[in-house]
Amino acid sequence: MSNTITNNKIKKVLFIGAGANDFGREGEHDAAIFQVMPELRGHGIEIFIIDDNPYALSLESLAATVFWQQLTVDNLKKVVRENNIDTVAPLFGGESSLRLWAEVVQSWAHGDGTVPSTLGLSIDMLLKVNNIPALTAMMADIGLPVINNYVLKAQDEANELLRELHLPLMVRALHPNQTNTRQIVERLDDFEDAINLAKTQSVTQEVIISRAINGLKEVSIEILRDVRGNKMQIGASEDMDPIGIHTADSLSVSPILTIQDQLIGRMRDYAFRIADMLQLKGVMHVQFAVDDDTHTIYVIKVSPYIDQMATRMSLATGYPTMLVAINLAIGVPLEEIVLPHDFGKHVAMMEPMMDHVVVKLPVFPFGELEAAGVHVNRQLNSVQKSVGSTLGLGRTFIEALEKAIRSAHFNNASFSPTNMKHINDDELIQQLIHPQDNRVLLLIEAIKRGYEIDELAELTAIDEFYFYQLKYLHQLESEIEANIDNIDALRLGKKYGLSDGLIARFWHTDFNIIRTLAKENGINVTYKSVEPSAGEFPENARQYYATYESENESVQISDNTVLVIGSGAFRMGDAAAGGYATTVVMSELRRLQYPTIIMNNNPSDATLLPHLADKQYLEPLEVSDVMKVVELEKPKVIVIPGNRRKLINALRDLNQNVVILPKTKHIPGGPNENQSEFALNIFYDGQQAYPINLTQHMAGEMRVIPQVAHIPDTIVSTNFEAPGVYQVIYYQSIVHWVDRMDLSNMGYDSWIRPMPFGQVAYLSKAMQTQWLRLTIRAAMDDLTSRDIELLQTINERPIVYPYSMIAADINYRLHLQPHEVIDGTRFEMGVGVKDYG
Amino acid sequence: MMQRHLILEDGTTFQGMSFGSPATTFGEIIFHTAMTGYQEIITDPIYDGQMIVFATPIVGAAGIHAEAYESVKPTIRGMIVNDLAEVSVNRQRRMNLDRFLKQHNIPGLYQVDTRQLIRHLRETGPQKATIVDYADEHAVDQLVATVLTNKQVQNMATPKPYANPARGRHIVVIDFGLKHGILRMLGDYDANVSVLPYTTSVDEVLTLDPDGIILSTGPGDPRALPESVLTLIRVLQSKVPMLGIGLGHELFALANGAELMPLPSEHHGMNHPIQEIISRQIFYAMQGQGYAVDEKTIDRKKLFVTYRDLVDGAVQGLRHRDFPAFSVQFFPDAAPGPLEATTVFADFFETVEDYVEHYNQQ
């Protein structure tokens, strides 16, 4: 009977979205849900989705019945009851969805009817996964190496435990309400504060204390398991940074390079045993602490749900993780999974192999915040400080690292070899022990100053491999600097991923000169495909990265393509909605049947989903990277976010057909506590401007004013650079919501700007009018007469959802310890909605 | 570091930077897709006489470990990689991959477009190759004129019996180029091991009165071995529990009348799903094979297929219908490779226990 698919009782599945973006939540769950819903519908199952995030693409999916509502226990229960939901899928929404669903299950009353089953996990296991001590005890029972937990009850004294345990200790909440922070306590003085914080994060004010294992290597293994108990490994990475630095803030490398096969084999085996223990049907990420001198391994975290590792590994290997995961969850055995025809025949069952290196580099908000006068604690520790990440792909570690750094928009100056000269030796050692965001530069500086590699490895707990690599990078740069115009030096520099811009700086010239010099000497970029067989089989790859070798695998796909330039890493501020905007644009271009190509490097947003584009380039987005792709693909049109002025100008200089997605160069700030920001929203189709509506924005909340909007005569077409949504902004000292706003109040200090993507996302959902799709249709000259008709009357239509958009409650104090107040509009991370009825 | 060249028999050449030994060598070139275990792979006797192209982007970053030798002296003819790391974990002296290969007189090439090379080899299949200083006509002529040995087993297998004593069951290993992983697994079962040359007679084996027999892994084409080996297997399989691994599996198949076929492109890696036919369970194991048992030639009255590679359909395991004898094409010693394959040894020792119990009851 084991081969019967057990999905015959699954009829209606409810997905629980991840909610507002936050630290560690950058849209990967939404991307996963968006991808798997149509697949599940293909199995004849009716799909529902609930989420409150205005940036959620899955709320715009045609595959599901959509509930744009706050993620609360009551709302969930109501949706389940009113729609006869038989199965709930929280695993794709990640940890927060899982927690919310567990809360619903625990509060399920007798009168609520049958509890829907949970896709991929039994209710029993679902509750265990949510209870760290219970999960740890289960793992210890089956002989897995875990670190013992001590639970401190609300009224207990912590001092008793301190006699038994030795510092450093890890402190976190039991039964966390929302966030659960892993704090590492190294000094006795910090112990009480840590306990108190953990208590505030726990529903029951209980705290888990365990031995901290700082300095060990952190390894992640991604596996999957099917209904028959078959298991396979679909990815692995090692962190360059040791345990003690949050894995999201660590530089991570795939494949695992510095750990020998036997130890990796043991971790794989432990992960498999955990999946069996949980009877999981789906994918799981297990984190380990590894001491490769003593061969000691500890299981430190079990995440049987979609997280950033899952999406990153899928991009890193080309393995279709999400499509496989949803099949597994409904009980299709691994052997019987049918993938879309463009995947190789046995791809689902073959463990993906890599013939390239992928470096994930965290992106920290420190620079932007400091430019705005906000000072934060830059020291990295067990609490996440990064807000996004970029991927660099290359054939060597150095190449992948260089590309990840460039993708993170470090400009060359901040990654310059001379940048660290001012720091004295004492400070250097202090920072080696207590690393900050700039640690890669610091490590190079230490090598330059002649510190021995084993000494550095000892100080930092970083594997000596990385020091040899950085030492080589330093040698390479010195050699290039010393040999101006030397072609061999140029060839080697390009091979190891140094950008045209960086070499130009060494040679005191312009990147275009370097580009030409390379071309004249036959140093050409080659694109390699990312596919899971590492060259063993011919695969229909869509995904490419650049390197400098002899064989190029990428050929122009059509002479009618649209190249879309993504917006890179998730960042604070309006970039938070950048991924949403790019994805909607791509989706619309596909609908209009243009062959599309995307360039991006953000592993978390939906832009790099397999089927949103005909081809993907996982590349940095600097002018030279884009130029090389343009030369190969010769796109008919290039779509670029409006804030990329330099790139737009460079492409226009080459007579490229550029479509701009209107976007301001600088992150807009929000109204202060004593005022309202009013906006007259306007759509410009390239010829004519149409009034949309008026919005009022007070600190932390925004609403649509129920009033018909008109455009004053002072606004003319020349105010708009390209088709898109714009707003005329003006401020008034009003601190209550208004029903009407007289446009004549709009003073001389009003100004026009492109509407921030976040507001576009909110308005598109609240009005049920796809503004970005209209924008791209207008730009491509594809507006229909129905579109025009809609635009002509849109200002008279009431909004469909009377919701206000609210800033998400982000715990900046915990993550960043800012000395000044952070402007939640300007440095927004996530948003939700609230019904104002 | 100096630039050197790889020349293939079909005339294709690749440039790379030299590491390891500066020697000029000839060998059969194959590619390996495993991402871990480079040390185990280059020291595995099954690769005697071959040049190995690694798909994994960087080798050397895990160092050379005392516990990761599959033979004391590697005999591959060359190692071709994309990028090389110089990490040492040796407590006594610096011993990185570069020095290790120098010590064993094996040339290496790095900064090679290995992905291009692998894409080429997957089409052509394995061929003769040479690593040279100059890619001139002379080097090509030399390569074409070179005849590679088919006496790899003779080169690698022990000429003299030796023991690895312990207090558990007595296992005789017939050595065709044994890798350490098999001995390590037998050590896990506390087996009292006698390793015998493949030229051993039936009498010599039975005089030792083993509780089980293992036909070891080994390099090359099993058909190059003398017929006496097949006779040895045919007699022993009817008397004592037997497990054939790799080349041992191929010999077990030949001894029972099946034929081998060369694979269009050799398979070396650890990512193919292997299915146990009776349970339909899928697992993964290290695989390294140039040949597979031709399923059409299997005598169904004698043997049945127990495991299959779900990617290429190749037979991965056989069992005898009448005797406690079975074999696997993949490497269940997990050195390197997934641990789940080691259950094959558990099966073997279960068979051994049954055999011992059977005699004890008599």
Interface residues (C-beta under 8 A of the other chain):
Chain A: S2 N3 R228 G229 N230 K231 M232 Q233 P255 I256 L257 T258 I259 Q260 D261 Q262 I264 G265 R266 R268 D269 F272 L334 E335 H346 M349 M350 E351 P352 M353 M354 D355 H356 V357 R395 T396 F397 D463 E464 F465 Y468 Q469 K495 T526 K528 S533 A534 G535 E536 F537 P538 E549 S550 E551
Chain B: F14 F31 T33 A34 M35 T36 G37 Q39 E40 A55 T56 P57 I58 A61 A62 G63 H65 E67 A68 N82 D83 A85 E86 V87 Q111 D113 T114 R115 Q116 I118 R119 R122 G269 M270 N271 H272 P273 Q275 R280 Q281 I282 F283 Y284 L310 V311 A334 A335 P336 G337 P338 L339 E340
